[in-house]
Amino acid sequence: MKDTLGFQEGIAAEGLSVTYAGGVTALRDASFMLPTGTIAGLVGVNGAGKSTLFKALMGFLPVRAERIALLGYSIDEALRRNLVAYVPQAEEVDWTFPVLVRDVVMMGRYGHMGFFRRPGAADRTAVADALARVDMTAFADRQIGQLSGGQKKRVFLARALAQEARVILLDEPFTGVDVKTEDAIITLLKQMRAEGRVMLVSTHNLGAVPQFCDRAIFIKGTVLDYGLTEEVFTPANLKRAFGGVLRRYDLGGEDLHEDEDDKRRVTVLTDDERPFVIYGDDHD
Ligand SMILES: Nc1ncnc2c1ncn2[C@@H]1O[C@H](COP(=O)(O)OP(=O)(O)OP(=O)(O)O)[C@@H](O)[C@H]1O
């Protein structure tokens, strides 16, 4: 699918390695490709390299790669064209910084403004539209630090929308968010997918991955597997990525069904957030 600006390849990495200044190699020879019009779940244990991948794609870290491209552009060029946005984990933001919600969203417009960063009518319209899309118009003049976790996430999504980003990286957007807000965020992400954007979403909420991600990437110091969710989101890959971290419960027969003739089994895999539930046999 081509996105509304005509892009086809969304995020591509071939042989990507990232080594921190202290010598830790957090990613080694990682390769994957995501087309535009995609929501991809990035799953792996703590320390697997999810944040490192985001930072690499945002140009925050030096990388070695045979190829790394966003919408066919180098990272520098994609950033210069304002095509990439990052929705950070809550812990990465200084919430005591006195800034209004509308100003946070306006930051998404900076790349579209001239040297003096003086917002014009188009910038103000983009901010108002973005706030309306995430249902945060009523909070525009609040200090960002005075919002709930879910509201803060929506403001950062609005910043990405105001920026008109085509590649959006979301670092654990559901942490500390109630189910209603999670649903609202998922609905918005699906609309953004329909507009041809590509979203890479790190999450420990494994149960939600088949619900809203059409693709998945398994990461553990490298990319173990990637592809269409229905093909790669398998118990075997979950086991490879999570090893002993995942708890597994197999339920069946009388444990599960009052009707003893009902032989269907259920497998539940969980890393302690929302579990992934599989019906039927043969889940190894
Ligand atoms: N600034 C740094 N300097 C050195 N090593 C680092 C740095 N940041 C991360 N690492 C190491 O790189 C590896 C990958 O870390 P990363 O933060 O990317 O994992 P993650 O998958 O995002 O984990 P989590 O699920 O806990 O957020 C870990 O071994 C981590 O200790």
The ligand as an ORCA input file, in Angstrom:
! r2SCAN-3c Opt
* xyz 0 1
  N      23.281      4.521     27.760
  C      23.623      3.226     27.793
  N      24.903      2.859     27.976
  C      25.257      1.560     28.014
  N      24.400      0.539     27.866
  C      23.087      0.841     27.697
  C      22.631      2.196     27.645
  N      21.289      2.174     27.462
  C      20.932      0.874     27.397
  N      22.003      0.073     27.537
  C      22.035     -1.394     27.499
  O      21.586     -1.821     26.218
  C      20.739     -2.965     26.326
  C      19.379     -2.671     25.700
  O      18.702     -1.680     26.467
  P      17.327     -1.014     26.012
  O      17.055      0.136     26.931
  O      17.372     -0.737     24.573
  O      16.288     -2.196     26.304
  P      14.684     -2.214     26.230
  O      14.322     -3.395     25.399
  O      14.191     -0.893     25.817
  O      14.278     -2.510     27.742
  P      12.947     -2.102     28.592
  O      11.866     -3.080     28.195
  O      13.411     -2.332     29.994
  O      12.633     -0.660     28.290
  C      20.680     -3.304     27.805
  O      21.647     -4.296     28.062
  C      21.037     -2.006     28.477
  O      21.642     -2.242     29.726
*
